[in-house]
Amino acid sequence: MSSVKSLKPSKFRWTICTLLFIATTINYLDRQVLSLTWKDFIAPEFHWNNNDYGNITALFSIFYALGMLFAGKFVDWMDTKKGFLWAIGIWSVGAVLHAFCGIATSGILTGNWLAGFHGSKELIATVSNTSAIISTSVTLFIFARFVLAIGEAGNFPAAIKTTAEYFPKKDRALSTSIWNAGATVGALAAPITIPFIAKSMGWEWAFIIIGALGFVWMGLWVFYYKKPHEHHKVNEHELNYINQDQEDVPVEENAVRADERKFTFKECFSYRQTWAFAFGKFMTDGVWWFFLFWTPAYLSSVYQMDSTQSAFPLFVLYMITLLSIIGGWLPKYFVEKKGMNAYNGRMKAMLIFAFFPLLALLAQPLGSVTYWIPVLIIGIAGAAHQAWSANIFSTVGDMFPKKAIATITGIGGMAGGIGSFLINKSSGLLFDHAHKAWSTVDGVPLLEKYPQYVNERLPDGFFEQLEKSGAVVVDGIDKGYMIIFSVCAVAYLIAWAVMKTLVPKYKVIK
């Protein structure tokens, strides 16, 4: 315990919360680089379509899901400090690896491994086998996404575990909503930085510069983090506040009990609380990832914006999602002012948040008026998701002991990753299908006029060439987005209903 004696409680826990916020911001910046560069910079170089990008993002989701399953156990085993360092170190390496996929593609296909970023582009342009370029580049990006996913999977289990160490139950939703807002800030900063780095320096440098931020954070974590009862900046009053949920048990005894009580995967899956958390993540994580990975492509496909033109709308969209901070305040209001227990207060708040994504049903129909309508609606739905996310994470700390938190969080993350895999894979397939099957040329269905493309990829720039020839082209991809928006709209209410059915009353696992 700290030897610092002061009548006024220290507030070092908020410094730790700030570090978690920064880590989450970097996490989402790294995750966003591909979504903001593939359409304008990477796809033309490697001849990708929506399905290729969908495969990469879908497999990232499944890698992330598997990583989350084991990341929780890994963080529990390594403990918070080392676990977090390993996680951010691995994902930073993975982020930087993306930059070298072009050089590796050039090396594999031409035998020249020493070309720089610009030289590799020129060499790839000389390769006549388009299929080989696509398959090689996609495979290399999938590998880079695999490394990124395995590392990023450790962020949320480690952050949730840190939150449980430094905050009492009543403050966890607020602290979680603060550091979880790093996801929004990362997404907010991404469109106003990444496309411009890519345009001025090359897409490769966007991955390198953003990826390097993680190594800077590692130094801060080494310097600042210790357990609360070991940290000289946490005085006795703050420590008592942190441990108020177990104030009758000495800190040292709590630590011993935590070490003695271990939860196996089999035991974790035997609890309804685990299944409730996992189902909630399965249904809703994919919605956020869809908005994160596909909104830049949506603005490009439906409104013909390049990545720099869409920078301001995306900035506004993610600025709106900062409203998610209410996600921490509302359940605290229900607990402190209405006398509810933590679980019931959280579930009531989550039900309120679950209604806002229904607005996504109007995004595409009203999008014909102005692109600002879907931008605003997606922003509101994103804010609702982040508010929901802060609370669903906090339900784990409400119902499970600290030693199991990272493991349960990992299980939920795995479920969320599977849901994200399904929505990203199906989105890529659906958008390419809609692009071909539901588009018209001079009022005639595209595949009726060009039947040779029923089972073949459309050539690069096919629609642009038709428009230059004077044809009237109506892209059907907006219908594909309407279908996915509809799925996103109802996901939260379904998730809430199943969670409430599985755990109708607050019950703590001992």
KOLPATOR-715787 format. One record per residue (C-alpha): x negated, y negated, z negated; residue in one letter. Coordinates in Angstrom, 3 decimals. Layout:
east: X, north: Y, up: Z, code: A
...
This chain:
east: 0.000, north: 0.000, up: 0.000, code: M
east: -1.153, north: -3.491, up: 0.691, code: S
east: -2.844, north: -5.312, up: -2.135, code: S
east: -1.485, north: -8.645, up: -0.929, code: V
east: 0.683, north: -10.192, up: -3.637, code: K
east: 3.068, north: -12.938, up: -2.611, code: S
east: 6.478, north: -14.080, up: -3.710, code: L
east: 7.401, north: -14.603, up: -0.064, code: K
east: 7.782, north: -11.464, up: 2.101, code: P
east: 5.420, north: -11.291, up: 5.056, code: S
east: 6.925, north: -10.832, up: 8.519, code: K
east: 4.256, north: -8.810, up: 10.230, code: F
east: 6.859, north: -6.332, up: 11.502, code: R
east: 7.830, north: -8.938, up: 14.100, code: W
east: 4.243, north: -9.034, up: 15.374, code: T
east: 4.511, north: -5.302, up: 15.959, code: I
east: 7.871, north: -5.858, up: 17.656, code: C
east: 6.165, north: -8.404, up: 19.928, code: T
east: 3.534, north: -5.847, up: 20.921, code: L
east: 6.286, north: -3.361, up: 21.752, code: L
east: 7.961, north: -6.069, up: 23.829, code: F
east: 4.742, north: -6.701, up: 25.775, code: I
east: 4.179, north: -2.974, up: 26.358, code: A
east: 7.720, north: -2.564, up: 27.674, code: T
east: 7.295, north: -5.609, up: 29.916, code: T
east: 4.133, north: -4.109, up: 31.431, code: I
east: 5.900, north: -0.759, up: 31.727, code: N
east: 8.631, north: -2.245, up: 33.886, code: Y
east: 6.283, north: -4.444, up: 35.901, code: L
east: 4.309, north: -1.348, up: 36.893, code: D
east: 7.513, north: 0.475, up: 37.727, code: R
east: 8.794, north: -2.369, up: 39.932, code: Q
east: 5.799, north: -2.867, up: 42.204, code: V
east: 6.846, north: -0.141, up: 44.646, code: L
east: 10.483, north: -1.262, up: 44.878, code: S
east: 9.388, north: -4.805, up: 45.756, code: L
east: 6.742, north: -3.844, up: 48.327, code: T
east: 7.972, north: -0.733, up: 50.136, code: W
east: 10.543, north: -2.311, up: 52.440, code: K
east: 8.443, north: -5.176, up: 53.841, code: D
east: 4.855, north: -3.993, up: 53.431, code: F
east: 4.568, north: -0.229, up: 52.917, code: I
east: 7.380, north: 1.193, up: 55.096, code: A
east: 6.134, north: -0.458, up: 58.324, code: P
east: 2.648, north: 0.944, up: 57.697, code: E
east: 3.776, north: 4.510, up: 56.943, code: F
east: 7.119, north: 4.641, up: 58.901, code: H
east: 9.272, north: 5.354, up: 55.826, code: W
east: 13.068, north: 5.301, up: 55.773, code: N
east: 15.516, north: 5.167, up: 52.827, code: N
east: 15.320, north: 8.918, up: 52.304, code: N
east: 11.515, north: 8.856, up: 52.039, code: D
east: 11.696, north: 6.113, up: 49.439, code: Y
east: 14.579, north: 7.925, up: 47.739, code: G
east: 12.475, north: 11.096, up: 47.500, code: N
east: 9.616, north: 9.189, up: 45.866, code: I
east: 11.837, north: 7.444, up: 43.324, code: T
east: 13.858, north: 10.597, up: 42.654, code: A
east: 10.750, north: 12.663, up: 41.966, code: L
east: 9.406, north: 9.864, up: 39.783, code: F
east: 12.600, north: 10.205, up: 37.759, code: S
east: 12.210, north: 13.975, up: 37.363, code: I
east: 8.522, north: 13.627, up: 36.446, code: F
east: 9.547, north: 10.973, up: 33.939, code: Y
east: 12.233, north: 13.294, up: 32.591, code: A
east: 9.790, north: 16.144, up: 32.059, code: L
east: 7.281, north: 13.724, up: 30.610, code: G
east: 9.864, north: 12.398, up: 28.168, code: M
east: 10.604, north: 15.918, up: 26.970, code: L
east: 7.005, north: 16.457, up: 25.936, code: F
east: 6.043, north: 12.836, up: 25.271, code: A
east: 8.139, north: 12.775, up: 22.119, code: G
east: 6.416, north: 15.865, up: 20.724, code: K
east: 3.058, north: 14.476, up: 21.873, code: F
east: 3.620, north: 11.172, up: 20.061, code: V
east: 4.802, north: 13.032, up: 16.949, code: D
east: 1.651, north: 15.192, up: 17.116, code: W
east: -0.858, north: 12.433, up: 17.934, code: M
east: 1.043, north: 9.927, up: 15.768, code: D
east: 1.973, north: 6.447, up: 16.848, code: T
east: -1.347, north: 4.694, up: 17.373, code: K
east: -3.176, north: 7.311, up: 19.451, code: K
east: -0.011, north: 8.447, up: 21.193, code: G
east: 0.744, north: 4.951, up: 22.452, code: F
east: -2.853, north: 4.426, up: 23.608, code: L
east: -2.826, north: 7.642, up: 25.620, code: W
east: 0.537, north: 6.767, up: 27.177, code: A
east: -0.331, north: 3.281, up: 28.390, code: I
east: -3.818, north: 4.341, up: 29.468, code: G
east: -2.438, north: 7.104, up: 31.695, code: I
east: 0.294, north: 4.983, up: 33.235, code: W
east: -2.127, north: 2.130, up: 33.961, code: S
east: -4.392, north: 4.549, up: 35.845, code: V
east: -1.341, north: 5.824, up: 37.726, code: G
east: -0.295, north: 2.290, up: 38.650, code: A
east: -3.714, north: 1.492, up: 40.108, code: V
east: -3.811, north: 4.798, up: 42.027, code: L
east: -0.963, north: 3.601, up: 44.278, code: H
east: -3.307, north: 1.024, up: 45.797, code: A
east: -5.554, north: 3.735, up: 47.216, code: F
east: -2.842, north: 5.814, up: 48.905, code: C
east: -3.437, north: 4.012, up: 52.205, code: G
east: -7.179, north: 4.732, up: 52.135, code: I
east: -6.487, north: 8.367, up: 51.206, code: A
east: -3.927, north: 8.714, up: 54.020, code: T
east: -6.477, north: 7.318, up: 56.456, code: S
east: -9.142, north: 9.664, up: 55.124, code: G
east: -6.976, north: 12.777, up: 55.399, code: I
east: -5.706, north: 11.994, up: 58.905, code: L
east: -8.815, north: 10.457, up: 60.505, code: T
east: -11.676, north: 11.722, up: 58.355, code: G
east: -12.787, north: 8.180, up: 57.508, code: N
east: -12.774, north: 7.830, up: 53.722, code: W
east: -14.852, north: 4.676, up: 53.504, code: L
east: -12.481, north: 2.221, up: 55.153, code: A
east: -11.220, north: -0.579, up: 52.949, code: G
east: -7.598, north: -1.576, up: 52.540, code: F
east: -7.453, north: -3.462, up: 55.841, code: H
east: -9.545, north: -0.908, up: 57.687, code: G
east: -7.304, north: 1.949, up: 56.619, code: S
east: -4.279, north: 0.147, up: 58.080, code: K
east: -6.025, north: -0.125, up: 61.438, code: E
east: -7.025, north: 3.537, up: 61.386, code: L
east: -3.496, north: 4.706, up: 60.484, code: I
east: -2.111, north: 2.634, up: 63.379, code: A
east: -4.215, north: 4.745, up: 65.774, code: T
east: -2.626, north: 8.023, up: 64.594, code: V
east: 0.066, north: 9.124, up: 67.061, code: S
east: 1.565, north: 11.805, up: 64.792, code: N
east: 4.164, north: 9.787, up: 62.897, code: T
east: 5.414, north: 12.820, up: 60.954, code: S
east: 1.912, north: 13.444, up: 59.612, code: A
east: 1.615, north: 9.813, up: 58.479, code: I
east: 4.992, north: 10.022, up: 56.712, code: I
east: 4.398, north: 13.356, up: 54.981, code: S
east: 0.815, north: 12.534, up: 53.940, code: T
east: 1.574, north: 9.061, up: 52.597, code: S
east: 4.747, north: 10.174, up: 50.806, code: V
east: 2.865, north: 13.057, up: 49.150, code: T
east: 0.102, north: 10.737, up: 47.959, code: L
east: 2.567, north: 8.197, up: 46.584, code: F
east: 4.424, north: 11.011, up: 44.832, code: I
east: 1.172, north: 12.025, up: 43.125, code: F
east: 0.524, north: 8.434, up: 42.020, code: A
east: 4.120, north: 8.223, up: 40.748, code: R
east: 3.572, north: 11.500, up: 38.875, code: F
east: 0.634, north: 10.033, up: 36.928, code: V
east: 2.581, north: 6.808, up: 36.337, code: L
east: 5.651, north: 8.722, up: 35.140, code: A
east: 3.777, north: 10.971, up: 32.723, code: I
east: 2.209, north: 7.942, up: 31.062, code: G
east: 5.314, north: 5.751, up: 31.084, code: E
east: 7.307, north: 8.552, up: 29.473, code: A
east: 5.437, north: 7.887, up: 26.248, code: G
east: 6.482, north: 4.252, up: 25.926, code: N
east: 9.992, north: 4.623, up: 24.545, code: F
east: 9.352, north: 7.560, up: 22.160, code: P
east: 6.352, north: 5.683, up: 20.741, code: A
east: 8.248, north: 2.384, up: 20.549, code: A
east: 11.259, north: 3.988, up: 18.843, code: I
east: 8.938, north: 5.725, up: 16.371, code: K
east: 7.161, north: 2.441, up: 15.663, code: T
east: 10.509, north: 0.715, up: 15.139, code: T
east: 11.556, north: 3.367, up: 12.628, code: A
east: 8.264, north: 2.834, up: 10.789, code: E
east: 8.515, north: -0.961, up: 10.607, code: Y
east: 12.248, north: -1.739, up: 10.349, code: F
east: 15.117, north: -0.650, up: 8.068, code: P
east: 18.160, north: 0.896, up: 9.766, code: K
east: 20.240, north: -2.284, up: 9.742, code: K
east: 17.575, north: -4.170, up: 11.732, code: D
east: 16.620, north: -1.464, up: 14.206, code: R
east: 19.199, north: -2.339, up: 16.857, code: A
east: 18.082, north: -5.982, up: 16.752, code: L
east: 14.381, north: -5.152, up: 16.942, code: S
east: 15.030, north: -2.538, up: 19.625, code: T
east: 17.067, north: -5.016, up: 21.665, code: S
east: 14.176, north: -7.507, up: 21.406, code: I
east: 11.423, north: -5.178, up: 22.599, code: W
east: 13.795, north: -3.448, up: 25.025, code: N
east: 14.345, north: -6.903, up: 26.578, code: A
east: 10.795, north: -6.433, up: 27.828, code: G
east: 12.372, north: -4.241, up: 30.500, code: A
east: 14.375, north: -7.262, up: 31.600, code: T
east: 11.449, north: -9.662, up: 31.379, code: V
east: 9.283, north: -7.241, up: 33.360, code: G
east: 11.998, north: -6.965, up: 35.981, code: A
east: 12.400, north: -10.759, up: 35.832, code: L
east: 8.715, north: -11.482, up: 36.363, code: A
east: 8.302, north: -8.871, up: 39.079, code: A
east: 10.165, north: -10.530, up: 41.998, code: P
east: 8.508, north: -13.906, up: 41.465, code: I
east: 4.988, north: -12.465, up: 41.344, code: T
east: 4.644, north: -9.110, up: 43.107, code: I
east: 5.934, north: -10.004, up: 46.621, code: P
east: 3.762, north: -13.105, up: 46.704, code: F
east: 0.656, north: -11.173, up: 45.595, code: I
east: 1.428, north: -8.575, up: 48.268, code: A
east: 1.959, north: -11.221, up: 50.943, code: K
east: -1.190, north: -13.192, up: 50.164, code: S
east: -3.612, north: -10.432, up: 49.123, code: M
east: -2.080, north: -7.195, up: 50.404, code: G
east: 0.309, north: -4.765, up: 48.733, code: W
east: -2.617, north: -2.807, up: 47.295, code: E
east: -3.698, north: -5.709, up: 45.078, code: W
east: -0.202, north: -5.998, up: 43.614, code: A
east: -0.634, north: -2.490, up: 42.174, code: F
east: -4.175, north: -3.183, up: 40.947, code: I
east: -3.486, north: -6.521, up: 39.246, code: I
east: -0.279, north: -5.407, up: 37.537, code: I
east: -1.793, north: -2.049, up: 36.579, code: G
east: -4.767, north: -3.728, up: 34.882, code: A
east: -2.479, north: -5.448, up: 32.347, code: L
east: -2.052, north: -2.162, up: 30.507, code: G
east: -5.743, north: -1.954, up: 29.688, code: F
east: -5.568, north: -5.419, up: 28.108, code: V
east: -2.649, north: -4.315, up: 25.917, code: W
east: -4.619, north: -1.305, up: 24.680, code: M
east: -7.154, north: -3.645, up: 23.092, code: G
east: -4.395, north: -5.532, up: 21.262, code: L
east: -2.871, north: -2.289, up: 19.962, code: W
east: -6.195, north: -1.023, up: 18.614, code: V
east: -6.735, north: -4.323, up: 16.823, code: F
east: -3.263, north: -4.878, up: 15.334, code: Y
east: -1.571, north: -1.532, up: 14.629, code: Y
east: -1.671, north: 0.375, up: 11.347, code: K
east: 1.051, north: 2.077, up: 9.298, code: K
east: 3.022, north: -0.479, up: 7.235, code: P
east: 1.803, north: 0.841, up: 3.869, code: H
east: -1.808, north: 0.705, up: 5.126, code: E
east: -1.718, north: -2.725, up: 6.774, code: H
east: -3.238, north: -5.665, up: 4.920, code: H
east: -0.833, north: -8.064, up: 6.662, code: K
east: 2.230, north: -6.289, up: 5.216, code: V
east: 2.734, north: -7.432, up: 1.629, code: N
east: 4.625, north: -5.561, up: -1.068, code: E
east: 7.869, north: -7.461, up: -0.547, code: H
east: 7.955, north: -6.759, up: 3.184, code: E
east: 7.094, north: -3.113, up: 2.567, code: L
east: 9.989, north: -2.797, up: 0.128, code: N
east: 12.284, north: -4.391, up: 2.728, code: Y
east: 11.085, north: -1.957, up: 5.397, code: I
east: 11.651, north: 1.012, up: 3.071, code: N
east: 15.006, north: -0.121, up: 1.653, code: Q
east: 16.813, north: 2.919, up: 3.108, code: D
east: 14.674, north: 5.177, up: 0.918, code: Q
east: 13.974, north: 2.799, up: -1.941, code: E
east: 14.420, north: 5.497, up: -4.575, code: D
east: 11.592, north: 7.564, up: -3.109, code: V
east: 7.965, north: 6.387, up: -3.280, code: P
east: 6.295, north: 5.695, up: 0.044, code: V
east: 3.622, north: 8.296, up: -0.545, code: E
east: 6.228, north: 10.946, up: -1.325, code: E
east: 8.175, north: 10.040, up: 1.788, code: N
east: 5.032, north: 10.525, up: 3.830, code: A
east: 4.455, north: 13.968, up: 2.324, code: V
east: 8.060, north: 15.021, up: 2.963, code: R
east: 7.851, north: 13.804, up: 6.542, code: A
east: 4.723, north: 15.894, up: 7.069, code: D
east: 6.389, north: 18.982, up: 5.611, code: E
east: 9.607, north: 18.745, up: 7.635, code: R
east: 9.130, north: 19.552, up: 11.300, code: K
east: 11.798, north: 19.937, up: 13.984, code: F
east: 11.455, north: 22.468, up: 16.794, code: T
east: 13.086, north: 21.952, up: 20.187, code: F
east: 15.447, north: 24.837, up: 19.450, code: K
east: 16.546, north: 23.245, up: 16.187, code: E
east: 16.992, north: 19.839, up: 17.810, code: C
east: 19.267, north: 21.307, up: 20.470, code: F
east: 21.418, north: 22.931, up: 17.794, code: S
east: 22.783, north: 19.548, up: 16.688, code: Y
east: 25.733, north: 17.832, up: 18.348, code: R
east: 24.010, north: 14.524, up: 17.707, code: Q
east: 21.220, north: 15.562, up: 20.091, code: T
east: 23.691, north: 16.501, up: 22.826, code: W
east: 25.633, north: 13.256, up: 22.350, code: A
east: 22.486, north: 11.177, up: 22.744, code: F
east: 21.282, north: 13.250, up: 25.711, code: A
east: 24.618, north: 13.021, up: 27.546, code: F
east: 24.795, north: 9.272, up: 27.007, code: G
east: 21.326, north: 8.909, up: 28.505, code: K
east: 22.109, north: 11.278, up: 31.385, code: F
east: 25.148, north: 9.271, up: 32.437, code: M
east: 23.716, north: 5.764, up: 32.104, code: T
east: 19.932, north: 5.699, up: 32.610, code: D
east: 20.351, north: 6.319, up: 36.322, code: G
east: 22.517, north: 3.210, up: 36.647, code: V
east: 19.737, north: 0.944, up: 35.410, code: W
east: 17.134, north: 2.728, up: 37.507, code: W
east: 19.357, north: 2.411, up: 40.573, code: F
east: 19.691, north: -1.328, up: 40.025, code: F
east: 15.943, north: -1.575, up: 39.350, code: L
east: 14.753, north: 0.457, up: 42.341, code: F
east: 17.413, north: -0.315, up: 44.947, code: W
east: 18.586, north: -3.919, up: 44.452, code: T
east: 15.672, north: -5.374, up: 46.482, code: P
east: 16.471, north: -2.885, up: 49.267, code: A
east: 20.181, north: -3.761, up: 48.976, code: Y
east: 19.483, north: -7.454, up: 49.553, code: L
east: 17.231, north: -6.523, up: 52.456, code: S
east: 19.600, north: -4.045, up: 54.127, code: S
east: 22.897, north: -5.860, up: 53.606, code: V
east: 21.770, north: -9.510, up: 53.646, code: Y
east: 18.543, north: -9.244, up: 55.719, code: Q
east: 16.366, north: -10.879, up: 53.047, code: M
east: 12.660, north: -10.152, up: 52.893, code: D
east: 10.976, north: -9.706, up: 49.515, code: S
east: 10.026, north: -13.372, up: 49.167, code: T
east: 13.507, north: -14.595, up: 50.161, code: Q
east: 15.117, north: -12.285, up: 47.602, code: S
east: 12.729, north: -13.394, up: 44.839, code: A
east: 14.964, north: -16.144, up: 43.463, code: F
east: 18.249, north: -14.128, up: 43.542, code: P
east: 16.471, north: -11.262, up: 41.779, code: L
east: 15.019, north: -13.692, up: 39.240, code: F
east: 18.531, north: -15.007, up: 38.510, code: V
east: 19.892, north: -11.458, up: 38.320, code: L
east: 17.380, north: -10.374, up: 35.704, code: Y
east: 17.694, north: -13.672, up: 33.858, code: M
east: 21.358, north: -12.797, up: 33.344, code: I
east: 20.371, north: -9.448, up: 31.864, code: T
east: 18.640, north: -11.290, up: 29.013, code: L
east: 22.145, north: -11.615, up: 27.573, code: L
east: 21.497, north: -8.066, up: 26.381, code: S
east: 20.067, north: -9.575, up: 23.183, code: I
east: 23.706, north: -9.573, up: 22.026, code: I
east: 23.321, north: -5.810, up: 21.915, code: G
east: 21.330, north: -6.168, up: 18.721, code: G
east: 23.510, north: -8.814, up: 17.111, code: W
east: 26.968, north: -7.295, up: 17.634, code: L
east: 26.531, north: -3.991, up: 15.718, code: P
east: 24.783, north: -5.869, up: 12.920, code: K
east: 27.845, north: -8.126, up: 12.741, code: Y
east: 30.130, north: -5.090, up: 12.473, code: F
east: 27.952, north: -3.575, up: 9.721, code: V
east: 27.385, north: -6.696, up: 7.618, code: E
east: 30.658, north: -8.588, up: 8.179, code: K
east: 33.126, north: -5.762, up: 8.774, code: K
east: 31.634, north: -3.216, up: 6.380, code: G
east: 31.186, north: -0.452, up: 8.952, code: M
east: 28.432, north: 2.146, up: 8.679, code: N
east: 25.604, north: 1.839, up: 11.200, code: A
east: 26.909, north: 4.549, up: 13.548, code: Y
east: 30.493, north: 3.290, up: 13.725, code: N
east: 29.322, north: -0.290, up: 14.216, code: G
east: 27.056, north: 0.799, up: 17.039, code: R
east: 29.714, north: 2.910, up: 18.744, code: M
east: 32.251, north: 0.063, up: 18.618, code: K
east: 29.693, north: -2.302, up: 20.169, code: A
east: 28.824, north: 0.283, up: 22.834, code: M
east: 32.490, north: 0.653, up: 23.791, code: L
east: 32.685, north: -3.095, up: 24.376, code: I
east: 29.530, north: -3.004, up: 26.501, code: F
east: 30.865, north: -0.028, up: 28.489, code: A
east: 33.674, north: -2.109, up: 30.021, code: F
east: 31.414, north: -4.712, up: 31.666, code: F
east: 29.921, north: -2.405, up: 34.355, code: P
east: 33.438, north: -1.990, up: 35.763, code: L
east: 32.776, north: -5.310, up: 37.473, code: L
east: 30.478, north: -3.403, up: 39.844, code: A
east: 33.620, north: -2.192, up: 41.617, code: L
east: 33.978, north: -5.744, up: 42.961, code: L
east: 30.328, north: -6.274, up: 43.961, code: A
east: 30.542, north: -5.034, up: 47.529, code: Q
east: 34.110, north: -6.162, up: 48.397, code: P
east: 33.386, north: -9.719, up: 47.228, code: L
east: 29.863, north: -9.658, up: 48.627, code: G
east: 31.245, north: -10.683, up: 52.020, code: S
east: 31.890, north: -14.145, up: 50.542, code: V
east: 28.313, north: -14.722, up: 49.369, code: T
east: 25.423, north: -12.560, up: 48.196, code: Y
east: 25.503, north: -14.453, up: 44.897, code: W
east: 28.616, north: -12.545, up: 43.799, code: I
east: 26.958, north: -9.087, up: 43.777, code: P
east: 23.812, north: -10.670, up: 42.316, code: V
east: 25.807, north: -12.080, up: 39.378, code: L
east: 27.810, north: -8.870, up: 38.923, code: I
east: 24.726, north: -6.654, up: 38.965, code: I
east: 23.127, north: -9.024, up: 36.459, code: G
east: 26.107, north: -8.707, up: 34.093, code: I
east: 26.151, north: -4.912, up: 34.505, code: A
east: 22.417, north: -4.849, up: 33.836, code: G
east: 22.848, north: -6.900, up: 30.662, code: A
east: 25.553, north: -4.492, up: 29.513, code: A
east: 23.239, north: -1.566, up: 30.197, code: H
east: 20.369, north: -3.037, up: 28.212, code: Q
east: 22.706, north: -3.825, up: 25.293, code: A
east: 24.030, north: -0.271, up: 25.503, code: W
east: 20.488, north: 1.098, up: 25.735, code: S
east: 19.269, north: -0.707, up: 22.610, code: A
east: 22.113, north: 0.812, up: 20.618, code: N
east: 21.990, north: 4.337, up: 21.992, code: I
east: 18.282, north: 4.438, up: 21.116, code: F
east: 19.070, north: 3.220, up: 17.608, code: S
east: 21.626, north: 5.999, up: 17.018, code: T
east: 18.668, north: 8.390, up: 16.901, code: V
east: 17.096, north: 6.524, up: 13.976, code: G
east: 20.514, north: 6.377, up: 12.286, code: D
east: 21.082, north: 10.130, up: 12.335, code: M
east: 17.650, north: 11.821, up: 12.376, code: F
east: 14.649, north: 11.636, up: 10.008, code: P
east: 11.574, north: 9.775, up: 11.234, code: K
east: 9.624, north: 12.945, up: 11.995, code: K
east: 12.188, north: 13.980, up: 14.605, code: A
east: 12.815, north: 10.595, up: 16.210, code: I
east: 10.221, north: 10.745, up: 18.986, code: A
east: 11.226, north: 14.320, up: 19.863, code: T
east: 14.942, north: 13.512, up: 20.063, code: I
east: 14.160, north: 10.357, up: 22.043, code: T
east: 12.122, north: 12.498, up: 24.426, code: G
east: 15.003, north: 14.923, up: 24.914, code: I
east: 17.335, north: 12.024, up: 25.675, code: G
east: 14.774, north: 10.539, up: 28.034, code: G
east: 14.558, north: 13.869, up: 29.861, code: M
east: 18.334, north: 13.869, up: 30.307, code: A
east: 18.229, north: 10.259, up: 31.499, code: G
east: 15.489, north: 11.144, up: 33.971, code: G
east: 17.561, north: 13.975, up: 35.415, code: I
east: 20.490, north: 11.606, up: 35.878, code: G
east: 18.157, north: 9.104, up: 37.506, code: S
east: 16.777, north: 11.789, up: 39.835, code: F
east: 20.275, north: 12.625, up: 41.010, code: L
east: 21.312, north: 9.029, up: 41.679, code: I
east: 18.050, north: 8.072, up: 43.423, code: N
east: 17.934, north: 11.165, up: 45.619, code: K
east: 21.614, north: 10.922, up: 46.555, code: S
east: 21.265, north: 7.176, up: 47.211, code: S
east: 18.450, north: 7.666, up: 49.710, code: G
east: 20.380, north: 10.385, up: 51.552, code: L
east: 23.643, north: 8.446, up: 51.447, code: L
east: 22.140, north: 5.175, up: 52.677, code: F
east: 20.415, north: 6.817, up: 55.644, code: D
east: 23.632, north: 8.701, up: 56.437, code: H
east: 25.687, north: 5.504, up: 56.207, code: A
east: 23.081, north: 3.670, up: 58.294, code: H
east: 23.602, north: 6.144, up: 61.143, code: K
east: 27.076, north: 7.651, up: 60.762, code: A
east: 29.018, north: 4.552, up: 59.689, code: W
east: 27.335, north: 1.900, up: 61.857, code: S
east: 28.766, north: 0.647, up: 65.146, code: T
east: 27.238, north: -0.784, up: 68.305, code: V
east: 29.590, north: -2.998, up: 70.326, code: D
east: 32.493, north: -1.487, up: 68.374, code: G
east: 31.464, north: 2.111, up: 69.176, code: V
east: 30.152, north: 4.463, up: 66.440, code: P
east: 26.377, north: 4.546, up: 66.724, code: L
east: 26.092, north: 8.338, up: 66.894, code: L
east: 28.779, north: 8.477, up: 69.553, code: E
east: 26.776, north: 6.081, up: 71.693, code: K
east: 23.384, north: 7.616, up: 70.826, code: Y
east: 24.072, north: 11.306, up: 70.037, code: P
east: 20.367, north: 12.160, up: 70.287, code: Q
east: 19.904, north: 10.712, up: 66.806, code: Y
east: 22.423, north: 12.980, up: 65.069, code: V
east: 19.611, north: 15.185, up: 63.768, code: N
east: 16.685, north: 12.813, up: 64.289, code: E
east: 15.307, north: 9.777, up: 62.498, code: R
east: 16.159, north: 6.422, up: 63.972, code: L
east: 13.058, north: 4.770, up: 65.495, code: P
east: 11.403, north: 1.965, up: 63.547, code: D
east: 13.182, north: -1.347, up: 64.193, code: G
east: 15.970, north: 0.354, up: 66.176, code: F
east: 18.734, north: -2.019, up: 65.036, code: F
east: 16.536, north: -5.061, up: 65.635, code: E
east: 15.854, north: -3.929, up: 69.203, code: Q
east: 19.568, north: -3.450, up: 69.848, code: L
east: 20.353, north: -6.937, up: 68.560, code: E
east: 17.604, north: -8.454, up: 70.727, code: K
east: 19.189, north: -6.770, up: 73.760, code: S
east: 22.456, north: -8.591, up: 72.979, code: G
east: 24.372, north: -5.704, up: 71.371, code: A
east: 26.703, north: -6.404, up: 68.439, code: V
east: 25.539, north: -4.156, up: 65.600, code: V
east: 27.527, north: -3.610, up: 62.385, code: V
east: 25.452, north: -1.711, up: 59.817, code: D
east: 27.469, north: 0.788, up: 57.784, code: G
east: 24.986, north: 0.941, up: 54.940, code: I
east: 27.164, north: -1.395, up: 52.841, code: D
east: 29.734, north: 1.422, up: 52.560, code: K
east: 27.059, north: 3.628, up: 51.022, code: G
east: 26.287, north: 0.974, up: 48.435, code: Y
east: 29.995, north: 0.669, up: 47.633, code: M
east: 30.114, north: 4.377, up: 46.727, code: I
east: 27.110, north: 4.159, up: 44.395, code: I
east: 28.363, north: 0.937, up: 42.807, code: F
east: 31.632, north: 2.749, up: 42.001, code: S
east: 29.770, north: 5.592, up: 40.290, code: V
east: 27.749, north: 3.093, up: 38.249, code: C
east: 30.911, north: 1.243, up: 37.217, code: A
east: 32.583, north: 4.146, up: 35.404, code: V
east: 29.499, north: 5.915, up: 34.018, code: A
east: 29.440, north: 4.140, up: 30.646, code: Y
east: 33.055, north: 4.760, up: 29.681, code: L
east: 32.663, north: 8.455, up: 30.503, code: I
east: 29.457, north: 8.590, up: 28.465, code: A
east: 31.035, north: 6.854, up: 25.473, code: W
east: 34.084, north: 9.150, up: 25.469, code: A
east: 31.945, north: 12.307, up: 25.472, code: V
east: 29.569, north: 10.953, up: 22.816, code: M
east: 32.461, north: 10.055, up: 20.527, code: K
east: 33.991, north: 13.482, up: 21.052, code: T
east: 30.742, north: 15.238, up: 20.141, code: L
east: 30.022, north: 13.050, up: 17.073, code: V
east: 33.318, north: 11.526, up: 15.912, code: P
east: 31.927, north: 10.585, up: 12.474, code: K
east: 28.595, north: 9.403, up: 11.142, code: Y
east: 26.545, north: 12.349, up: 9.898, code: K
east: 22.861, north: 12.217, up: 8.965, code: V
east: 20.604, north: 15.188, up: 9.727, code: I
east: 18.446, north: 16.075, up: 6.735, code: K
